[in-house]
Every structure is written in structure tokens, then in C-alpha cells.
Amino acid sequence: RESEYGWIKPENTVNVDEGGIMAGFGLDSLVIGSSDPRRKAFLKGSESRTWTTFIEAVTAYGRLLKPGIIFKGKELQQQWFIDEFRKIAD
């Protein structure tokens, strides 16, 4: 991209991926749907599940960046942040 745009360097080109984990999904849930992946499935069961999201990134040079984790919550806690972002949590 540096040759294409002239100013985007490989160390500034980042591939970011996001995924998640559902906590609380257990035997009391029922999935209703088709085995065909193009059709929707519905989940019926406990509403006590929470979703935790993780974000990972790597530069075009192969340098891994620190992953991020997003938890469900009602307020921010300072210990979740690096020093540069502690002011945002206040």
C-alpha cells in the first residue's frame, strides 16, 4: 500500500480480527433450526448468558499488538486501562 498511496507504511498497516465467547450457554438451551448453514437458527433458553468480545491485531510486518477484551459492564474500572487511557475511565 505504501507504493499505492505513498504514505501508508507496512508498520502502520494493521489487520484486526474480532471474535467472541458466550458464557452461560448450557444444557438448558435449545437450538431450533436447519442444518443448512445458509438458514437462520434460533436459540431458546436461559437469558443469563453474557457475551465477551476479544480483538486481536497484527501489522503487515508481523508484529503482534496487545489483544483487547470487552466485557459486559455498567461502569468503567481504571485497572482495565493502560496509563494513557486512565483519564477516560474517570
C-alpha positions in Angstrom: 0.0 0.0 0.0 2.9 2.3 0.5 3.6 2.3 -3.2 -0.1 2.7 -4.0 -0.8 5.6 -1.6 2.7 6.8 -0.9 2.2 7.4 2.8 0.8 4.2 4.4 3.8 2.2 5.7 3.7 -1.6 6.4 4.2 -1.0 10.1 1.1 1.2 10.1 -1.0 -1.3 8.1 -2.9 -3.5 10.6 -5.2 -6.5 10.2 -7.8 -6.6 13.0 -10.0 -9.6 13.9 -12.8 -9.8 16.4 -14.4 -12.8 18.0 -16.4 -13.7 21.0 -17.2 -16.2 23.6 -20.7 -16.8 25.0 -20.7 -17.6 28.7 -23.7 -19.2 30.4 -24.7 -21.3 27.4 -25.6 -24.6 28.9 -27.8 -27.7 28.7 -30.9 -25.8 29.4 -30.9 -24.2 26.0 -32.4 -25.4 22.8 -31.3 -24.6 19.3 -34.1 -24.7 16.7 -33.1 -24.6 13.0 -31.9 -26.3 9.9 -28.5 -28.0 9.4 -28.2 -25.8 6.3 -25.7 -23.0 7.2 -27.5 -20.5 4.9 -30.6 -20.6 7.0 -31.1 -19.0 10.4 -31.2 -20.9 13.7 -32.9 -19.7 16.8 -31.7 -20.2 20.4 -34.3 -20.7 23.1 -33.3 -20.9 26.7 -31.8 -19.1 29.7 -31.4 -15.3 29.3 -28.4 -15.4 31.8 -25.8 -15.6 29.0 -23.2 -12.9 28.5 -21.0 -12.2 25.5 -17.3 -11.4 25.9 -15.6 -10.0 22.8 -11.9 -10.2 22.1 -9.9 -8.2 19.5 -6.6 -9.2 18.1 -4.4 -7.4 15.6 -1.1 -7.9 13.7 0.8 -5.4 11.5 1.9 -6.1 7.9 5.4 -6.6 9.3 4.1 -9.4 11.6 4.3 -7.5 14.9 1.5 -8.7 17.2 -0.4 -5.9 19.0 -1.8 -6.3 22.5 -5.2 -8.0 22.3 -8.2 -6.3 23.7 -11.1 -7.9 25.7 -14.5 -6.3 26.0 -16.7 -7.4 28.9 -20.3 -6.5 29.6 -20.5 -4.0 32.4 -22.3 -0.9 33.7 -19.2 1.2 34.5 -15.5 1.5 33.6 -12.8 0.5 36.1 -9.4 2.2 36.0 -7.4 -1.1 36.3 -8.8 -2.1 32.8 -6.8 0.7 31.1 -3.2 1.4 30.3 -1.9 4.6 31.8 -2.6 6.6 28.6 -6.3 5.9 28.9 -6.9 6.2 32.6 -8.3 9.7 32.3 -11.1 8.4 30.1 -12.2 6.0 32.8 -12.6 8.8 35.4 
